Amino acid sequence: MMMMMDPVDGVMRLAKFIGCSFSDEEIKNGLVEEIVEFCGFNKLKDLDVNKNGIGDVQNDYFFRKAVVGDWQNHMTIEMAIKLDEITKEKLHISGFP
C-alpha cells in the first residue's frame, strides 16, 4: 500500500534495502521520479508486448486494475494464506525475513 501512496519514497526504500541506494545527485536530477514513471502501471500496460500478449499468453493475466486489495476479487483467503506461506519459505531460503 505504501508503494501506491508514495511511490518515490517506496522506490528509494527498496533501492536502499537491496544495497543500491540513489546518490544525492541522482535524487536531485529526478532519476527516482523517472523510474517511477517508466515503471508505472499505465506505462507498462500500454507497451505493445503487454497489449497484445506473447504467443498463447494473454496480457490480461498480467495486468488488472492496479488497485490495492484487488487480489480479493481473484483469490480466496485460503489461497492468500498459502501464497504467503510459499513466499515466506522461498524468501527464508534466500535469507530474507
N, C-alpha and C positions, 0 to 999 in steps of 0.2 A: 504494500500500500504506500509506503514511503516513496518508492520509486515513482509512483504516479503523482504524488503530491509535490515532490521536489526532485525532478529527475537529475538536475545538475548536481545537487548535493549527493544524490544516490550514486551517480557515476563516479564522483570524486571519492566517496567512501569505498566503493567497490574497487577502484584502482588502488587505493591505499591498502586495502585488505589483501590484494593479490601481489603486493610489493611493487607496484608500478605507479606510484603517486605522480601527479602532474606537477611540473615545475611552476614557480610563480609566474614566469614569462608565458608559459602555455595557458595558464588561467587568465592572465591579463589580456592575452591576444584572442581569447574567446574559443579556444580549442575544445573545451568541455561542452560548450553550447553547440558547437558544430557537430560533435559526436552525438549529442542527444538528438539533434535534428536529423542527422543522417541515419540514425538507428531507430527513429521514431516509428510507431505503428503505421501511421498514414504513409510515410515514405516507403517503408518496406512492403506494405500490401500493394502499393502501386507499381512496383517493379514488374516488368513483363513476365519474368520467370514465376513470380508469385501470383500474377493474374491468371496465367494460363496453366499452371501446374507443370509437372515433369512426367512425361510418359503417361502411365496409368494413374498416377497420384494426383488427385485434385487439390487445388490450393485451399479449399475450404477446410481441409484437415489442419492447416497450419494457422489460419487467421480466423478469429471470431469477432468479438466486439471491442476488445481492449478495455474491458470494464472490470474493476476489482470485484471479485466474488462471482464472476460469471461461470466459474468452474462448477458451481452448484446446479447449473442448468444442464450439465453434461456428465456429472459424476454423482454417485451416491456417497453418503458419509462413509460407508464401509470401503468404497473404492479409494476415497481420500486418505483414510487411515492406512490402508495397505500401501498406497503410494508413498506416504510419509515414512512408513517402516522400511520400504525398499531404499528410499533416498538416504535415510539415516545409516542404514547398513553399508551402502556404497560409499558414502562420504566418510564414514568411520574408517574404512579400509585406507582411504586417502589421507587420513589424519585430520580431517575436518570434523568439528563437533556437530 
